[in-house]
Amino acid sequence: MASSNDDRASTGGAAPAVSETLRRLAEQNQWPDDLTRRSAALRVPDSSLNTWTWYGLNPEQAAAQLAWHERLTIGDLRGRSPKTARPGKLC
């Protein structure tokens, strides 16, 4: 997982922009600022945030949802070709 310093380095030293959708969800569900910043840094799309899977989540549930988003986008479950996962073998 990237630290907040890594996030700032990738955005030219500025904190990642928090979308209006993310800001609204964070305020409605009383998410801590660090969770909101992490969601912005991972660039969770508004189209995803507008689905039922993100509504009504308390901070612990939102952190778990964000962990899954991170795992599916940049972690060990990210989408990749079977050829790159195990060359010469079918997954």
Secondary structure, DSSP 8 states (H G I E B T S, - for coil): ---HHHHHHHTTTS-----HHHHHHHHHHT--HHHHHHHHHTT--HHHHTSTTTTT--HHHHHHHHHHHHHHHTSTT----HHHHSTTS--
